[in-house]
Structure formats: C-alpha cells, structure tokens
Amino acid sequence: MAKAPRDQTRQIGNLSLLLPAPRPGASGLGSCLKALEKDWHRGGHLAALWQAWPKIAGPQLAPHCRPLRLQGGLLTVGAAPGPWLQALQYNRHQLIGALRAAGFSLRDLKIEQHYTRAKTTPGGEAEAQTWAVHPSRVDVHGMATCPSCGSPAPAGEMALWGHCSFCRRAQLTDPS
C-alpha cells in the first residue's frame, strides 16, 4: 500500500488521516483571465474563436459572417446572404488554413446562410429621413407629365423645379 507524504497526513492517536493537498496561492485576475483564454484556445472553445475571428476572417469578411458552432472539429460559419455567402464559400480552404494556422484544430468547415441584425451606419437615420421626402419618390408624390419634354416624371420634381430631373440637369449643364 502506498504511503502519503508526511505533510498530507494527520495523526490522531493510532489513526492516520489523509489531508487534502495544499491549495496553490491566489493569483491576480489578469493571470486568471490569461489562463482561461489559453484553456479555451487549447480546448477548441467557440469563445476563443469569436475573439480571434476579426483577425482570422479579415476586415472585409468578418463583419458579414460569424462562427456559429464548433462541435467535434466541425466549425459552422454563418454568412449574410448574397455575395458574402458566396465569398465565404470561395475562400473556404483559405479560411480553414488561417484557422489551423491560428491554432484551431478543425476537421471541416460548414457554411450556412445566416441573417444578422442590420448594423446602422453613421448618418443612416438622416439619409432615411431625406429619402422619405425626396422629390423623386413616385410612391410618395405620385406621377405627373413634364411640361418641358412631355415625359412622365415624379410629381415632386415638378413641384420643386417646374420640370423633370432630366430637363433640370440639361438646364444646369447648359452654359447659356
């Protein structure tokens, strides 16, 4: 039978009790977080992948796709429909290589369409408000006939300039 070290036992009479191993000293929060990050990275956790995703996918692709699941070495990435989904499919092998180079052990990569919440751009609300009342909006102002050229045109343009935008353009570019 194996014998425990002297500092892990306590003698009470002729009875020998086994004590738990001594606890390691307390460490700072920063070192705990670094250890947790290393553990995530080693264990292939999705959290480590989320953190590294902007560097791995690149600045153009990363905002339009995201890692969704990582199970058994199979990474599922969701991409916005249209050109972003197609770009991810075309760059699939390069992405796998970049993920493996970053230390993620992957068996395969699955790509699926994923609708993300639309991000608002700076000034987006102001643009939307301007477009809501724009004179070229037929659905808001209706249609009319241009008195200059006789073509159908949005009524908002007639109210603003007195003729359609094509005649307005000709008027502005005419040097006389």
C-alpha positions, 0 to 999 in steps of 0.5 A: 500500500502506498504511503502519503507524504508526511505533510498530507497526513494527520495523526490522531492517536493510532489513526492516520488521516489523509489531508487534502493537498495544499491549495496553490496561492491566489493569483491576480485576475489578469493571470486568471483571465490569461489562463482561461483564454489559453484553456479555451484556445487549447480546448477548441472553445467557440469563445476563443474563436469569436475573439480571434475571428476579426483577425482570422476572417479579415476586415472585409469578411468578418463583419458579414459572417460569424462562427456559429458552432464548433462541435467535434472539429466541425466549425459552422460559419454563418454568412449574410446572404448574397455575395458574402455567402458566396465569398465565404464559400470561395475562400473556404480552404483559405479560411480553414488554413488561417484557422489551423494556422491560428491554432484551431484544430478543425476537421471541416468547415460548414457554411450556412446562410445566416441573417444578422441584425442590420448594423446602422451606419453613421448618418443612416437615420438622416439619409432615411429621413431625406429619402422619405421626402425626396422629390423623386419618390413616385410612391410618395408624390405620385406621377405627373407629365413634364411640361418641358419634354412631355415625359412622365416624371415624379410629381415632386420634381415638378413641384420643386423645379417646374420640370423633370430631373432630366430637363433640370440637369440639361438646364444646369449643364447648359452654359447659356 
